């Protein structure tokens, strides 16, 4: 549960949002980010006077609200305006940014001028101490902070975070949709929060996804974020789950591109807190959300209110539903739900039955737009959701060709040397997640047949997933231990593809597989099943081979044909590079996406539909 979810549940359960401080005297509000007098007056209406201390310039005064500066120093100190105002009588202080962000010197000055009680939030609750108690506690907090940065603490924390994320992802919650009347009534009360466009026409884009592991959708999001940032647009990346271990695979790329990224709801801003209060959420609106997405929806809504984007762009099914619901709660004018595969019923590890009704309801909202990365994927989702096919825009994936050009002959030779391969030894690579929809056992069936005709064959399986132990056991059982190597998660996939003779993919469902595009660009002809959007990703017989799902004989024959014909491989490699450059260049994906954003921003907004009558009042959920 993030900071915004904690706030909302405290309000819905009747808890007072103000700290338990005496209201007969003035309060000092200490905020590094600043707080407008009007917002301070709405947040804390009880005290007779309020003094805002921040590092910024003083704001215009209201009847009972003053503002003054904390001078940076060193050491930090209060300016003359603050000292004059404190003489009027202020017995309490509220640290809006917590203990760590507040100078001990400032706290001692406040105590010297009559402040006797200081309040700050800890784990969502207000804690009240004396200024001197807090000053004495600051060194202890520094020790705790140093411990939290230690290797042991990071190891423990990441293991806990991974376990929580895994449990949330796996949870089975069959809660069906209810509370539609309350949702629609809330939507009719909402005024769209349309942010002002910047004078130079640059966009403020928020990209939202569950995590940043090594998957294809995550790679496309990062490519888009880097491209938007390079063109001067403001772009943020938010995730549902903590970014640790495999879930932080692409964080380094975002840092290098100077793209802000963090977990939604990791911290709360006073502005968003006020905006959440003004939404006046009915308990049934948030209580009717399935438990697995309830808190993520609130946390993302808070982020949308803290910094309203021009466009919210969500990726994959869970984030799509979370994003559409958060958009509806907050009044964000445009939410793009980006589908990257076939519909979720094909994926038992992720699909939950509540998705059907929630997806169907949220896609009826006028601010929700649908985007796919392949025509088969768009067709499949349109049939599943029972919406018109023209609701879907199709934008093909973009391959970062510039970064892949670095994987030249020297990198390919390095990979072959690392794996102990001769220059002419046949080498097949499979890059995919070890999951049921990727059919790793069919992959091994094909390899087993190819090896009978090609005993010197070496195969690399690159990727992680829940079926790794089963794959390891199958390799041992088939006697393929010297042939097949499990390489796990790798950063040098382009080099592996450049070193390989054939790329093999045996999935039974796919969106537009990035690795097929990357293989062609690297000069590695793919042999793949015609699943989902894969036919959009290569030219059969020209840049690679396509065969029906589970057709092991046909797949094995095509692999052997490529391994045995150097000229065929070279011709397909040239055709594949030409095909990818023309249809899947990153610049084309970026241009198409920006054009789509601009089309949505220019489109007039449709009114909300009237709520349907419900046969009975749904039972209200209590806050978790």
Buried (B, 14 or more C-beta within 10 A) or exposed (E): BBBBBBBBBBBBEEBEEBBEBEBEBBBBBBBBEBBBBEBBBEBBEEBEBBBBBBEBEBBEEBEBBBBBBBBEEEEBBBBEBBBEBBEEEBBBBBBBBBBEEBBBBBBBBBBEBBBBBBBBBEEBEBBBBBBEEBBEBBEEEEEEEEEEEEEEEEEEEBEEBBEEBEEBBEEEEEBEBBBBBBBBBBBEEBEEBBEEEEEEEBBBBBBBBBBBBBBBBBBBBBBBBBBBBEEEBBBBBBBBBBBBBBBBBBBEBBEEBEBBBBBBBBBBBBBBBBBBBEBEBBBBBBBBBBBBBBBBBBBBBBBBBBBBBBBBBBBBBBBBBBBBBBBBBBBBBBBBBBBBBBBBEBBEEBBBEBBBBBBBBBBEBBBBBBBBBBBBBBBBBBEBBEBEEEBBBBBBBBBBBEEBEEBEEEBBBBBBEEBEBEEEBBBBBBBBBBBBBBBBBBBBBBBBBBBEEBEEBBBBBBBBBEBBEBBBEBBEEBEBEEBBBBBEBBEBBBBBBBBBBBBBBBBBBBBBBBBBBBBBBBBBBBBBBBBBBBBBBBBEEBBBBBBEBBBBEBBBBBBBBBBEEEEEBEBBBEBBBBBBBEBBBBEBBBBBBBEBBBEBBEEEEEEBEEBEEEEEEBEEBEBE
